[in-house]
Amino acid sequence: MSEPLAGNHNDLYNIEVHFEVVTATPEKANIKVEGPYLNADAGFDSKDFRNSCEKKEIKANVCFNKRNESTDREEYSNQELYRERYAIERTNAWMDSYHSLPNIFDTTIASWLGFNYLKFMVIFLKKSKMFK
């Protein structure tokens, strides 16, 4: 999870820096980031994003963006694996459903991050049947 940014930005805004931040968390916990596939929607179909994945030895499975020059390219795209992205989108929807957590306290980046980690923990506990 990267930190929030003020203003309106697209998904690829400063993607190299944000990708480093996102991959740093598992690396700090000694979790390998090399090797797995990373599913991303067409909003992330860019050379910069694919290069960032390649530097980390992550296989980018990004749906081709029809607005780019050509969709007939050599980059890897597995549509069957891409359909599994639903789990990520579902989790994002669950995160959005926790608006009852006090947003009034989200005045700093630290509190925003803390409340998001709290949401992650609640979702994990509910899904692991440890907490109802």
TORRO-264689 format. One record per residue (C-alpha): residue number from 1; residue in one letter; chain; x, y, z. Coordinates in steps of 0.25 Angstrom, whole numbers, plus 5000, padded with zeros to 4 digits. Layout:
<nodes>
[node NUM; 'A'; 'A'; [X; Y; Z]]
...
</nodes>
This chain:
<nodes>
[node 1; 'M'; 'A'; [5000; 5000; 5000]]
[node 2; 'S'; 'A'; [5006; 5013; 4996]]
[node 3; 'E'; 'A'; [5003; 5026; 5003]]
[node 4; 'P'; 'A'; [4991; 5036; 4999]]
[node 5; 'L'; 'A'; [4994; 5047; 4990]]
[node 6; 'A'; 'A'; [4988; 5061; 4990]]
[node 7; 'G'; 'A'; [4981; 5065; 4976]]
[node 8; 'N'; 'A'; [4976; 5057; 4965]]
[node 9; 'H'; 'A'; [4986; 5047; 4959]]
[node 10; 'N'; 'A'; [4984; 5035; 4950]]
[node 11; 'D'; 'A'; [4989; 5021; 4953]]
[node 12; 'L'; 'A'; [5002; 5023; 4947]]
[node 13; 'Y'; 'A'; [5006; 5036; 4954]]
[node 14; 'N'; 'A'; [5021; 5034; 4958]]
[node 15; 'I'; 'A'; [5019; 5019; 4957]]
[node 16; 'E'; 'A'; [5033; 5015; 4959]]
[node 17; 'V'; 'A'; [5034; 5022; 4972]]
[node 18; 'H'; 'A'; [5021; 5016; 4977]]
[node 19; 'F'; 'A'; [5024; 5002; 4972]]
[node 20; 'E'; 'A'; [5037; 5003; 4980]]
[node 21; 'V'; 'A'; [5029; 5007; 4993]]
[node 22; 'V'; 'A'; [5019; 4996; 4991]]
[node 23; 'T'; 'A'; [5029; 4985; 4989]]
[node 24; 'A'; 'A'; [5038; 4990; 5000]]
[node 25; 'T'; 'A'; [5028; 4985; 5011]]
[node 26; 'P'; 'A'; [5029; 4970; 5007]]
[node 27; 'E'; 'A'; [5044; 4971; 5005]]
[node 28; 'K'; 'A'; [5045; 4977; 5019]]
[node 29; 'A'; 'A'; [5038; 4965; 5025]]
[node 30; 'N'; 'A'; [5048; 4956; 5017]]
[node 31; 'I'; 'A'; [5037; 4951; 5007]]
[node 32; 'K'; 'A'; [5042; 4949; 4993]]
[node 33; 'V'; 'A'; [5035; 4958; 4982]]
[node 34; 'E'; 'A'; [5042; 4951; 4971]]
[node 35; 'G'; 'A'; [5035; 4941; 4962]]
[node 36; 'P'; 'A'; [5020; 4943; 4965]]
[node 37; 'Y'; 'A'; [5010; 4949; 4955]]
[node 38; 'L'; 'A'; [5005; 4962; 4957]]
[node 39; 'N'; 'A'; [4991; 4965; 4951]]
[node 40; 'A'; 'A'; [4988; 4979; 4948]]
[node 41; 'D'; 'A'; [4977; 4985; 4940]]
[node 42; 'A'; 'A'; [4978; 4993; 4927]]
[node 43; 'G'; 'A'; [4981; 5006; 4935]]
[node 44; 'F'; 'A'; [4995; 5000; 4938]]
[node 45; 'D'; 'A'; [4998; 4997; 4923]]
[node 46; 'S'; 'A'; [5011; 5005; 4922]]
[node 47; 'K'; 'A'; [5026; 5002; 4919]]
[node 48; 'D'; 'A'; [5030; 5009; 4932]]
[node 49; 'F'; 'A'; [5021; 4999; 4940]]
[node 50; 'R'; 'A'; [5025; 4987; 4933]]
[node 51; 'N'; 'A'; [5040; 4992; 4934]]
[node 52; 'S'; 'A'; [5038; 4993; 4949]]
[node 53; 'C'; 'A'; [5032; 4979; 4950]]
[node 54; 'E'; 'A'; [5044; 4974; 4942]]
[node 55; 'K'; 'A'; [5054; 4980; 4951]]
[node 56; 'K'; 'A'; [5048; 4973; 4962]]
[node 57; 'E'; 'A'; [5047; 4960; 4954]]
[node 58; 'I'; 'A'; [5032; 4960; 4955]]
[node 59; 'K'; 'A'; [5024; 4955; 4944]]
[node 60; 'A'; 'A'; [5014; 4966; 4940]]
[node 61; 'N'; 'A'; [5000; 4961; 4935]]
[node 62; 'V'; 'A'; [4994; 4974; 4930]]
[node 63; 'C'; 'A'; [4982; 4975; 4921]]
[node 64; 'F'; 'A'; [4986; 4983; 4909]]
[node 65; 'N'; 'A'; [4980; 4997; 4909]]
[node 66; 'K'; 'A'; [4973; 4999; 4896]]
[node 67; 'R'; 'A'; [4976; 5013; 4896]]
[node 68; 'N'; 'A'; [4991; 5010; 4894]]
[node 69; 'E'; 'A'; [4998; 5010; 4881]]
[node 70; 'S'; 'A'; [4997; 4995; 4878]]
[node 71; 'T'; 'A'; [4990; 4983; 4886]]
[node 72; 'D'; 'A'; [4998; 4973; 4877]]
[node 73; 'R'; 'A'; [5011; 4973; 4885]]
[node 74; 'E'; 'A'; [5020; 4963; 4891]]
[node 75; 'E'; 'A'; [5017; 4966; 4906]]
[node 76; 'Y'; 'A'; [5011; 4954; 4914]]
[node 77; 'S'; 'A'; [4997; 4955; 4916]]
[node 78; 'N'; 'A'; [4989; 4942; 4922]]
[node 79; 'Q'; 'A'; [4974; 4945; 4921]]
[node 80; 'E'; 'A'; [4970; 4933; 4930]]
[node 81; 'L'; 'A'; [4979; 4938; 4941]]
[node 82; 'Y'; 'A'; [4975; 4952; 4939]]
[node 83; 'R'; 'A'; [4960; 4948; 4942]]
[node 84; 'E'; 'A'; [4965; 4944; 4956]]
[node 85; 'R'; 'A'; [4967; 4959; 4958]]
[node 86; 'Y'; 'A'; [4953; 4959; 4964]]
[node 87; 'A'; 'A'; [4959; 4955; 4978]]
[node 88; 'I'; 'A'; [4966; 4968; 4978]]
[node 89; 'E'; 'A'; [4954; 4976; 4973]]
[node 90; 'R'; 'A'; [4946; 4970; 4984]]
[node 91; 'T'; 'A'; [4956; 4973; 4995]]
[node 92; 'N'; 'A'; [4956; 4987; 4990]]
[node 93; 'A'; 'A'; [4941; 4988; 4991]]
[node 94; 'W'; 'A'; [4942; 4982; 5005]]
[node 95; 'M'; 'A'; [4952; 4993; 5009]]
[node 96; 'D'; 'A'; [4942; 5003; 5004]]
[node 97; 'S'; 'A'; [4931; 4997; 5012]]
[node 98; 'Y'; 'A'; [4938; 5001; 5025]]
[node 99; 'H'; 'A'; [4935; 5016; 5024]]
[node 100; 'S'; 'A'; [4929; 5014; 5038]]
[node 101; 'L'; 'A'; [4943; 5014; 5044]]
[node 102; 'P'; 'A'; [4945; 5029; 5048]]
[node 103; 'N'; 'A'; [4949; 5036; 5036]]
[node 104; 'I'; 'A'; [4950; 5049; 5044]]
[node 105; 'F'; 'A'; [4963; 5045; 5050]]
[node 106; 'D'; 'A'; [4969; 5043; 5036]]
[node 107; 'T'; 'A'; [4976; 5056; 5037]]
[node 108; 'T'; 'A'; [4991; 5051; 5035]]
[node 109; 'I'; 'A'; [4997; 5040; 5026]]
[node 110; 'A'; 'A'; [5000; 5032; 5039]]
[node 111; 'S'; 'A'; [4986; 5031; 5043]]
[node 112; 'W'; 'A'; [4981; 5028; 5029]]
[node 113; 'L'; 'A'; [4991; 5017; 5028]]
[node 114; 'G'; 'A'; [4987; 5012; 5042]]
[node 115; 'F'; 'A'; [4973; 5011; 5039]]
[node 116; 'N'; 'A'; [4975; 5004; 5026]]
[node 117; 'Y'; 'A'; [4984; 4994; 5033]]
[node 118; 'L'; 'A'; [4972; 4992; 5043]]
[node 119; 'K'; 'A'; [4963; 4990; 5032]]
[node 120; 'F'; 'A'; [4972; 4979; 5026]]
[node 121; 'M'; 'A'; [4973; 4972; 5040]]
[node 122; 'V'; 'A'; [4958; 4972; 5041]]
[node 123; 'I'; 'A'; [4956; 4967; 5027]]
[node 124; 'F'; 'A'; [4966; 4956; 5030]]
[node 125; 'L'; 'A'; [4960; 4952; 5043]]
[node 126; 'K'; 'A'; [4946; 4951; 5037]]
[node 127; 'K'; 'A'; [4951; 4943; 5026]]
[node 128; 'S'; 'A'; [4959; 4933; 5034]]
[node 129; 'K'; 'A'; [4947; 4931; 5043]]
[node 130; 'M'; 'A'; [4954; 4936; 5055]]
[node 131; 'F'; 'A'; [4945; 4948; 5057]]
[node 132; 'K'; 'A'; [4930; 4950; 5054]]
</nodes>
